[in-house]
Amino acid sequence: MQGVRAGALAGILHKYPQILALSVDLRIKVTVRYLVRELDLTPEETGKLLTAAPSLIGLHPQRSLAPKLAFLSRVVGMEPAVLKRTILRAPMLLAHSLEGKLKYNVDFLVNVVGV
């Protein structure tokens, strides 16, 4: 995987062994290309992201990733550069449920905490 540090593959496989059962052409390439395009990732950033959260590779770009990125950019108001930095800092944000976690927590922060 381009951008993945030497020796990191073992860690990726330890965290997400299911990657070996995914279709390279139908899932892995599609998801990685989507993340690279939407977040404007360099090869090094892509490697960092996937090493930290390899399970993102198993998420469907249009059904899972796109709605979450759209929510964070449109509803929360993150500019593209801020969204990219946020996802690189906390990539598992994209693994959480949009309805059950992200929207609920943002609603709480806005309507209860008053952020």
Secondary structure, 3 states (H helix, E strand, C coil): CCCCCCCHHHHHHHHCHHHHHCCHHHHHHHHHHHHHHHHCCCHHHHHHHHHHCHHHHHCCHHHHHHHHHHHHHHHCCCCHHHHHHHHHHCHHHHHCCHHHHHHHHHHHHHHHHCC
